[in-house]
Amino acid sequence: MKIAIIQSSLVWENPTDNRKIFEQKINSTNETIDLFVLPEMFTSGFTMNPKNVAETMQGETVSWLKLLAKTKNCAITGSLVIEENGNYFNRLVFVFPSEEVQYYNKKHLFSLAGEDKTYTSGEEKLIVEYKGFKICPLICYDLRFPVFARNTEDYDILIYVANWPKLRINAWDVLLKARAIENMCYTIGVNRIGLDANNHEYIGHSQVIDYLGNNLIEPQEKEGVFITELDKDTMLETRKNLNFLNDRDFFQIT
C-alpha cells in the first residue's frame, strides 16, 4: 500500500482555506496513492471554540473528502470538529474511494487544554479494513495511552493524526516508536507545523515507522507530502518468525 502523509501549517478556524491547502497538496502528487493522511483538526487547528468551525457529517468538508477520494481513487483520513445531537466531537473520518465513511471519536481528550470540557469523548476503537490491511486510526493524545492502542485485533497499521506542540516533540518521537515496536505494526504519525492562534508552535515530525522501529520516513520539519510503501507480507513474515505478539496480554478496557 502506498501512503502519503501531508504535513502543513493550518489557517486558524478557517475550513474553506484549509480545504484549499490540502486539495492543492493532494492534487500536486503525481504518483498513484492508496491513502492520504491529514493532521488532527485539519480544517481549523486545535480549537476549543467548536461552534466557530463545527460541521455535520453531511457538511462541506465530508462532502469534499468524498468527492476527492472518488476522483483520486484513494482513501483519505484526518480529524475535524463534528457537531452531532448537541455534542461536539473531535472526529477522525476515514473516507474510502467508494465514498463510504467510517469514523472514530477521540477517546482521550486533552484536559490540559480543556478539551474534555469542550468535546464529548468517544468510546469505541475503530479497525478499518482497506486494500487487504487492517488499520487502527487514533488521535493525538491517544498516543500516551498504550493500553487502548494494544494490538489485540491483529491490525497492520496504526495511525496517529495530531496537533502535537514543539515543546513536547521528544515524547511524540519516542512514543510513536514504542507503539510500533510493541504492536509489531507499521505506525504513521502526522502532525502539523506553524503557529496557532494560542501562540503554540508546531514543528511536525510527521513520520512512518516499521514494525521493528525503523523509520521509513524520517521525522519531517518542513511542509510537504511524503510518500512511502508498506509491505504487509514482509511484516507478517517478521511477526511469524519472532512470535512476540503471540505472548501479548489479553484484557478488557472498562
C-alpha positions as CSV (number, residue, x, y, z in Angstrom):
1,M,0.0,0.0,0.0
2,K,1.3,3.4,-1.0
3,I,0.9,6.0,1.8
4,A,1.2,9.8,1.5
5,I,1.4,11.9,4.7
6,I,0.7,15.6,4.4
7,Q,2.4,18.0,6.8
8,S,1.2,21.6,6.7
9,S,0.5,24.7,8.6
10,L,-3.2,25.4,9.3
11,V,-5.2,28.5,8.9
12,W,-6.9,29.1,12.3
13,E,-10.6,28.3,12.3
14,N,-10.9,28.6,8.5
15,P,-12.2,25.4,7.0
16,T,-12.5,26.9,3.5
17,D,-8.9,27.9,3.3
18,N,-7.6,24.7,4.8
19,R,-9.6,22.6,2.3
20,K,-7.9,24.6,-0.5
21,I,-4.5,24.0,1.0
22,F,-5.0,20.2,1.3
23,E,-6.6,19.8,-2.0
24,Q,-3.7,21.5,-3.7
25,K,-1.3,19.3,-1.9
26,I,-3.2,16.1,-2.8
27,N,-3.5,17.2,-6.5
28,S,0.2,18.0,-6.7
29,T,1.0,14.3,-6.1
30,N,1.7,12.6,-9.5
31,E,2.1,9.1,-8.0
32,T,-0.8,6.8,-7.5
33,I,-1.6,6.9,-3.8
34,D,-3.7,4.5,-1.8
35,L,-4.1,6.5,1.3
36,F,-3.6,10.2,2.2
37,V,-3.2,11.0,5.9
38,L,-4.0,14.6,7.1
39,P,-3.4,16.0,10.6
40,E,-5.8,16.4,13.6
41,M,-8.5,19.1,13.2
42,F,-7.1,19.8,9.7
43,T,-9.9,22.3,8.9
44,S,-9.3,24.5,11.9
45,G,-6.3,23.9,14.1
46,F,-6.7,22.6,17.7
47,T,-9.5,24.9,18.7
48,M,-11.6,25.0,21.8
49,N,-14.2,27.1,20.0
50,P,-16.0,24.3,18.2
51,K,-19.1,26.4,17.4
52,N,-16.9,28.5,15.1
53,V,-16.0,25.6,12.9
54,A,-18.2,22.6,13.6
55,E,-19.8,20.7,10.7
56,T,-22.1,17.8,10.3
57,M,-21.4,14.5,8.5
58,Q,-23.4,15.9,5.6
59,G,-21.4,19.2,5.7
60,E,-18.9,20.7,3.3
61,T,-15.8,19.0,4.5
62,V,-17.1,15.4,4.5
63,S,-18.7,16.0,1.1
64,W,-15.4,17.5,-0.2
65,L,-13.5,14.5,1.1
66,K,-15.9,12.0,-0.6
67,L,-15.6,13.8,-4.0
68,L,-11.8,14.0,-3.7
69,A,-11.5,10.3,-2.7
70,K,-13.7,9.2,-5.5
71,T,-11.9,11.5,-8.1
72,K,-8.4,10.4,-7.0
73,N,-9.4,6.7,-6.4
74,C,-7.8,6.8,-3.0
75,A,-8.7,6.8,0.7
76,I,-8.3,10.0,2.9
77,T,-8.2,10.3,6.6
78,G,-7.8,13.1,9.2
79,S,-9.9,14.6,12.0
80,L,-12.2,17.6,12.2
81,V,-14.8,19.1,14.5
82,I,-18.3,17.5,14.1
83,E,-21.5,18.5,15.9
84,E,-24.0,15.8,16.4
85,N,-27.0,15.6,18.7
86,G,-25.9,18.7,20.6
87,N,-22.4,17.4,21.2
88,Y,-19.1,18.3,19.7
89,F,-16.6,15.6,18.7
90,N,-13.0,15.6,17.6
91,R,-13.8,13.0,14.9
92,L,-11.4,11.2,12.6
93,V,-13.1,10.2,9.4
94,F,-11.8,7.5,7.0
95,V,-13.2,8.1,3.6
96,F,-13.0,5.3,1.0
97,P,-12.8,5.7,-2.8
98,S,-16.3,4.4,-2.9
99,E,-17.4,7.5,-0.7
100,E,-18.1,5.2,2.2
101,V,-17.2,6.9,5.5
102,Q,-16.1,5.3,8.8
103,Y,-15.2,7.3,11.8
104,Y,-13.6,7.3,15.2
105,N,-14.3,9.9,18.0
106,K,-11.2,10.8,20.0
107,K,-11.3,8.8,23.3
108,H,-8.5,10.5,25.3
109,L,-9.4,14.2,25.5
110,F,-6.5,16.6,26.3
111,S,-7.6,18.0,29.7
112,L,-4.5,20.3,29.9
113,A,-6.2,22.4,27.1
114,G,-9.8,21.9,28.3
115,E,-10.7,19.5,25.5
116,D,-12.5,17.3,28.0
117,K,-14.8,20.2,28.9
118,T,-15.5,21.1,25.3
119,Y,-15.8,17.9,23.4
120,T,-17.5,14.5,24.0
121,S,-15.2,11.5,24.4
122,G,-15.5,8.5,22.1
123,E,-15.7,5.0,23.5
124,E,-15.1,2.6,20.6
125,K,-11.9,1.7,18.8
126,L,-12.2,1.6,15.0
127,I,-10.5,-1.0,12.9
128,V,-10.7,-0.2,9.2
129,E,-10.2,-2.8,6.5
130,Y,-8.8,-1.4,3.3
131,K,-6.8,-2.9,0.4
132,G,-6.0,-6.0,2.5
133,F,-4.7,-4.1,5.5
134,K,-6.4,-3.7,8.9
135,I,-5.9,-0.1,10.1
136,C,-6.3,1.4,13.6
137,P,-6.7,5.2,13.4
138,L,-6.2,7.2,16.6
139,I,-5.9,10.9,17.5
140,C,-3.0,12.8,19.2
141,Y,-3.3,12.4,23.0
142,D,-4.3,8.8,22.5
143,L,-0.6,8.2,21.8
144,R,0.1,8.5,25.6
145,F,-2.2,5.6,26.4
146,P,-0.8,2.3,25.1
147,V,-3.5,0.0,26.6
148,F,-6.2,1.4,24.3
149,A,-3.9,1.0,21.3
150,R,-2.8,-2.5,22.2
151,N,-2.9,-4.7,19.1
152,T,-5.4,-7.3,20.2
153,E,-7.1,-7.2,16.7
154,D,-4.0,-8.1,14.7
155,Y,-4.1,-4.8,12.9
156,D,-1.4,-4.0,10.4
157,I,-1.2,-0.2,10.5
158,L,-1.5,2.2,13.5
159,I,-2.2,5.9,12.6
160,Y,-2.0,8.9,14.9
161,V,-3.1,12.3,13.5
162,A,-2.1,15.2,15.7
163,N,-1.6,18.8,16.7
164,W,1.4,18.0,18.9
165,P,3.4,21.1,20.0
166,K,7.2,21.6,19.7
167,L,7.5,21.8,23.5
168,R,6.8,18.0,23.9
169,I,8.0,16.8,20.5
170,N,10.5,14.4,22.0
171,A,7.6,12.5,23.6
172,W,5.9,12.3,20.2
173,D,9.0,10.7,18.6
174,V,9.7,8.2,21.4
175,L,6.0,7.1,21.9
176,L,5.4,6.6,18.1
177,K,8.5,4.3,18.0
178,A,7.3,2.5,21.2
179,R,3.8,1.9,19.7
180,A,5.3,0.5,16.5
181,I,7.7,-1.9,18.3
182,E,5.3,-3.2,21.0
183,N,2.4,-3.7,18.5
184,M,4.7,-5.0,15.7
185,C,2.9,-2.9,13.1
186,Y,3.5,0.0,10.7
187,T,3.0,3.2,12.6
188,I,2.2,6.5,11.0
189,G,2.3,9.9,12.8
190,V,1.0,13.0,11.0
191,N,1.4,16.4,12.8
192,R,1.1,20.0,11.7
193,I,3.6,22.8,11.6
194,G,3.5,26.6,12.2
195,L,2.0,28.7,15.0
196,D,-1.7,28.6,16.1
197,A,-3.8,31.4,17.5
198,N,-2.7,30.5,21.0
199,N,0.9,31.0,20.0
200,H,1.7,27.3,20.3
201,E,4.5,26.3,17.9
202,Y,4.4,23.1,15.9
203,I,7.4,21.6,14.1
204,G,5.8,18.5,12.6
205,H,8.0,15.4,12.9
206,S,5.5,13.6,10.8
207,Q,6.9,10.1,10.1
208,V,6.4,6.5,9.2
209,I,7.9,3.7,11.3
210,D,8.0,0.0,10.6
211,Y,7.2,-2.9,12.9
212,L,10.7,-3.1,14.2
213,G,11.0,0.6,15.0
214,N,12.9,1.7,11.8
215,N,11.9,4.9,10.2
216,L,10.6,4.5,6.6
217,I,10.0,8.3,6.6
218,E,12.3,10.2,9.0
219,P,10.7,12.9,11.2
220,Q,10.0,15.9,8.9
221,E,10.0,19.5,9.9
222,K,9.1,21.2,6.6
223,E,5.8,21.5,4.8
224,G,5.3,18.8,2.3
225,V,3.8,15.5,1.0
226,F,5.9,12.5,2.0
227,I,5.4,9.1,0.4
228,T,6.3,5.5,1.3
229,E,5.1,2.0,0.5
230,L,4.1,-0.6,3.1
231,D,4.7,-4.3,2.6
232,K,2.2,-6.5,4.5
233,D,3.8,-9.8,3.6
234,T,7.2,-8.9,4.9
235,M,5.6,-7.6,8.2
236,L,3.6,-10.8,8.6
237,E,6.7,-12.9,8.0
238,T,8.6,-11.0,10.6
239,R,5.8,-11.4,13.1
240,K,5.7,-15.1,12.4
241,N,9.5,-15.5,12.9
242,L,9.6,-13.5,16.1
243,N,6.3,-14.5,17.7
244,F,6.2,-11.6,20.1
245,L,2.5,-10.9,19.6
246,N,1.7,-14.5,20.5
247,D,2.8,-13.7,24.1
248,R,0.8,-10.5,24.4
249,D,-1.7,-9.9,27.3
250,F,-5.4,-10.0,26.6
251,F,-7.7,-7.8,28.6
252,Q,-10.9,-5.7,28.5
253,I,-11.0,-2.0,29.0
254,T,-13.7,-0.9,31.4
